[in-house]
Amino acid sequence: MKVIKQIGRFKILAVLALATAAFLVVKVLVVKVWAGSPHLVGAATTSCSGDTLTVCGKESGLGNETQITVTISATASCINGGSNHPKAVNKTSVNGSFIVPVQNGHADYCLTVNAAFQPDCAPPMTVVFTDVTVTDTVNNFVQSNLSCP
C-alpha cells in the first residue's frame, strides 16, 4: 500500500512539473511574439503652419529596441493667392532625420522640419507641403503621399 501511495505522489509531482514547464514555455513564446512584432499604430498625421511641417506618428511592438530613426522628406511649394505656383524656384525640398526613444515597446513622435525659400514665401503667398514621406529606417516602415494642408 505504501508503494502505491508513493507512485501516486510521484505521478502528481510529475504532472505538476510538466504543467509548470508547459506554462512557462507558452508564456515565453507569447511574450516574444507580442513584444517582437513592430507595427504602425494608425497612419502618420501632418500639420503645418507657415513654413513649418510637423509629422506625428506612433509605433508599437518594438520589444527591446531602445530607439528608432525616423526620416521626413517633403516638397514645399510657395503658392500665390490664386492657388498657382508662380515660379519653379519657389519650390524646395525639406528633409530631417530624428532619433526617437522607445519606451515600453512604444515610440510616439511629433517631428518638425522647416522650409527655406529664396526669396521668402511671404503673405499673401502660402506654403504647401506635398510628397511628404515618413520612414522608420530601423523597421523599414514607409508612409508616403502625405500632404499639408
N, C-alpha and C positions, 0 to 999 in steps of 0.2 A: 504494500500500500504506500509505503514511504517512497519507493522508486517512482510510482505513478504520480505522486504529488510533485516530485522533483522534475519529472518530464513535463508536467502541466505548467509549472513555473517557468521552465526553460522555453516552452512554446510561447508563453505570454511575453516574456522578455524579448524573444526573437521577433515577435510580431510588433512590439513597441519600437524596437530598434529599427526594423525595416520601415515602419510608418514614419518615424522621425527622419530617417535618411531620405525617404521619398519626398517628404515635405520640404526639407532643406534644398534638395535638387530643384524642385519646382519653383521655390522662392528665388533661388539664384537665377534660373532661366528667365523668369518673369521680369526680374529687375533688370537683367541685361537687355532683354528685348525692349522693354519700355524706355530705359534710360539711353540706349544707344540708337535711337531712331529719329535723327534730326528731321524736322519738318517746319514749314512755314505755318504760322497761325494767321490765316486771312491774308489778304493782299496788302502790299505796302500802300500807304496813303501819302499824298503830296499836298503841300500848301505853299503859297508864295505871297510875298509882299515886296513890292518894288523889284529890286534886282536879286532878292534872296529866295532860294528854293529850299524847303525843308521836306525831308522824306522820313516817315516813321514806319517802323515795322516790328514784327515780333516773330521769334523762332523758339521752338521748344524741342524737347527730346535730345538735348545736346550732351547728355551724360556727363562725362568727366572733363569735357573741354573747358578751358579756363577763359578763352576769348575767341572771337571770330573777327574776321576782317571783312568790312563792308565797303564796297566802292559805289560811287554815284557818278554817272555821266549823263549829260543832257546838252541840248542845244537851246540857247537863249536868243530870242529874236526881239528886236525893238520894233514895235508896231505903232503906226500912227492912228489918230482918232477915226479914220475911215476904214480901219481894220486891214490896212495894207502894209506890206513890208517894203519900206521905201528904198532901201539900198542893201546890196549884198554885204557891204562892210558892217552893217548894223546887225550882224549875227555873230555869235561867239560860242565856243564850246566851254562847258564848265565840267570840272572833274574834282572828285575828292575821294580819299581813301581813309578809312577810320578803323581803329581798333575798338571793338565793343566787348566789354566784360560779360562773362556768362556767370549767372548766379542761380544755383539750384537747377541747373539744366535748362535755363531760360535766358534769352537775350532780348531785351526791349531797347529800341533805339529810336531817337529822333536826331537826324543829322542834317547839317546846313551847309550849302555851298552858295557862293555869290558869283554873279556875272559882272564882268568889267567890260564896258563899251568905250570905244574911242571914235567919235565924240560920245559924251554921256547920253544916256537914254533918259531925257528929262521930260516931264509933263509938257504937253498933253500926250506924249509918247508913253507907251506901256511895255513892259517886258512880258513875253510869253515863253514858257519853257515847254519844249517838245522833245520827243525821242528820249524821255527820261528812262534810264536803266539802272536798276539796283542789283548788285551782285554780292552774294556771300561767297568769297573766294575759297573759304575753308571747306564748305559743304556743297559747293557748286550749284547754289540756287541762283536763278536769274529771273528777275521780273522786269519786263520791258514794255515799251509802248505806253508808258505813263506820261501824263502831261499836267501842266498847271498854268493858268486856270483851265 
